[in-house]
Each structure stands twice: as C-alpha cells, then as structure tokens.
C-alpha cells in the first residue's frame, strides 16, 4: 500500500517531526564530548568506558536533580562541568597515590 502526501502535508509532517526532536544545548554537547573523550582515554580492564560514563552521568544527575541527562542546559551544564572535573581530578589524584 502506497500513501501519497501533498507538498503541504509533507511540509506539515516535517515541521511536526522537527518540533518533536529534543533540543540539546550547545554547552551540553561540548561537555558530553569532553566526558566521552575522558572515558575513552581512561578505560581499563576493570573500568570500561560505559562504567565510567554511567558513574559520571549518575553523579551529574544526582547533583543537578534531573532525570534525563540530555535535558541539561545553562547553569546546569556549568554545574555538571564542575562535577565532572572534580571527579576526574579525584580519580587522577587517587591513581597517582597508589602507583
């Protein structure tokens, strides 16, 4: 069965789909890339990428009080960045102490 749309219907449908897309803040996208790069560069046999990412995201959700990590925007991203950098610093300091 083939369904055909007029140009107007197609435009309305496209607009509807665009409105449904979650809008991610540029600041969050940048921080998310930074977290991804950190997790990739620090993964080990005992600390996989996903384990580290889930821990960092969980701490950020806990501190900011949001349930969906991609909802971060504005001042929340600044707070999330502080949480991430604090965790990374603590891990780096701890790792250097035991080596």
C-alpha positions in Angstrom: 0.0 0.0 0.0 1.4 3.3 -1.0 0.5 6.6 0.8 0.9 9.8 -1.0 1.2 13.3 0.6 0.7 16.7 -0.9 3.6 19.1 -0.6 1.7 21.0 2.1 1.1 17.7 4.1 4.8 16.8 3.7 5.9 20.2 5.0 3.5 20.0 8.0 4.7 16.5 8.8 8.4 17.6 8.6 7.7 20.5 10.8 5.9 18.2 13.3 8.9 15.9 13.4 11.3 18.8 14.0 9.2 20.0 16.9 9.4 16.6 18.5 13.2 16.4 18.4 14.8 17.1 21.8 16.9 20.3 21.7 20.3 19.8 23.2 22.2 22.8 24.4 25.5 23.5 22.7 27.2 23.7 26.1 25.9 20.2 27.0 27.0 18.7 23.6 30.5 20.1 24.2 30.7 18.7 27.8 29.3 15.4 26.6 32.1 15.1 24.1 34.7 16.0 26.8 33.3 13.3 29.0 33.3 10.8 26.2 36.9 11.6 25.3 37.9 11.2 29.0 36.2 7.9 29.4 37.8 6.5 26.2 41.2 7.6 27.2 40.9 6.2 30.8 39.2 2.9 30.2 40.9 -0.2 31.6 40.0 -3.8 32.0 38.4 -3.1 35.4 36.9 0.3 34.4 35.1 0.1 31.0 34.0 3.2 29.0 30.4 2.6 29.9 31.1 2.1 33.6 32.9 5.4 33.8 30.4 7.3 31.8 27.4 5.9 33.8 29.2 6.9 37.1 29.9 10.4 35.8 26.4 10.8 34.4 24.8 9.5 37.6 26.8 12.0 39.7 25.7 14.8 37.4 22.1 13.7 37.6 22.3 13.5 41.4 23.8 16.9 41.8 21.6 18.7 39.3 18.4 16.9 40.2 17.4 16.0 36.7 16.4 12.6 35.4 17.3 12.9 31.7 20.9 13.8 31.2 20.2 15.4 27.8 17.9 17.9 29.5 20.9 19.9 30.9 21.1 23.5 29.9 22.5 26.8 31.0 23.7 26.9 34.6 23.1 23.1 35.0 25.8 22.5 32.4 28.2 24.7 34.4 27.4 22.7 37.5 27.8 19.4 35.5 31.2 20.5 34.3 32.3 21.3 37.9 31.1 17.8 39.0 32.9 16.1 36.1 36.2 18.0 36.6 36.1 17.3 40.3 35.6 13.6 39.7 38.3 13.4 37.1 40.7 15.3 39.4 39.9 12.9 42.4 40.4 9.9 40.2 43.7 11.2 38.8 45.0 12.1 42.3 43.9 8.7 43.7 45.5 6.8 40.8 48.8 8.6 41.3 48.8 7.9 45.0 48.6 4.2 44.6 51.2 4.0 41.8 
